Amino acid sequence: MARRCAVQAVYQWQLSDADLSAIEAQFLGELKEAKVLFRRYKSGYDLTDHEQNLLEESLEKYCRQRETEDQQPERPPLDELIEHCCAPEINARYFKELLHGVPEHLHTIDSALGEFADRPVAEIDPVERAILRISAYELLFRLEIPYRVVLNEGIDLAKHFGATESHKYINGILDRLARKHRTAEIQTRHKT
């Protein structure tokens, strides 16, 4: 959830260059409200039409799908949406780290990505760029996260947010980035 929200927040920052603290407050506020409404609804309280609409929008935007196959293009009824979603829980500390870490290390991240991208990083689709930047941050600065986890999460984010074949593009760049910056980990993994 932290990665999913961070992709959306970094995307917003890239397009608007808005204040990171304001973006952080917006996302955490929406998630807090969604969590309260989710719990109230699950406990049997009747939500107003406005509250129900807010909850539906929040779950569509933030919740991690339990089942991603056969997603319907139309918004399903709230009961069905809740059935296929987990509660809108987030590791706020990790979300904040990703949101603030990408801009803080932007030069290093973009330089590393630029070695393997087929065009300047600034020209990559904004959604793909946000996913690549978050994943590159993890590969370069969060060495305790296995590189395979970073790659898998990046691919999943691309499948959810990106264009039809963007996950292949993301995978290609991240795989080469990992091979350069996680060489010892990759070699150790292949020996076992």
Secondary structure, DSSP 8 states (H G I E B T S, - for coil): -HHHHHHHHHHHHHHH---HHHHHHHHHHHHHHHHHHHHHHHTT----HHHHHHHHHHHHHH--BS--TT--SS---HHHHHHTB------HHHHHHHHHHHHHTHHHHHHHHHTT-SS-GGGS-HHHHHHHHHHHHHHHH-TTS-HHHHHHHHHHHHHHHS-TTHHHHHHHHHHHHHHHHSHHHHHHHHH-
